Amino acid sequence: MSVGDISDAVRGMLMLTLLVVTPFLAAAMLTSLIVGVMQAATRINDLTLSFVPRFAAVLLAAYLAEAWAVTHLAAYIERSIIAARGLGG
């Protein structure tokens, strides 16, 4: 196995990680933006008011995106197993 093969495997792993995590981070960021604007408009600054909606949004995103994420992860694991068998000779 060459350095290029290892580099490609690591790049694929990192790209898959970014792809799978993106919906959860986007939900948290969008919720934080909305709550921040509402807190600035009402001048209410409470940590609970920013945490609870963000937590709920990430849980909702996890519920909605679970099948999509599992599909991508299963395909990656399949490709990895096939590649590992190819190394064995």
Secondary structure, DSSP 8 states (H G I E B T S, - for coil): --HHHHHHHHHHHHHHHHHHHHHHHHHHHHHHHHHHHHHHHHT---HHHHHHHHHHHHHHHHHHHHHHHHHHHHHHHHHHHHHHHHHH-
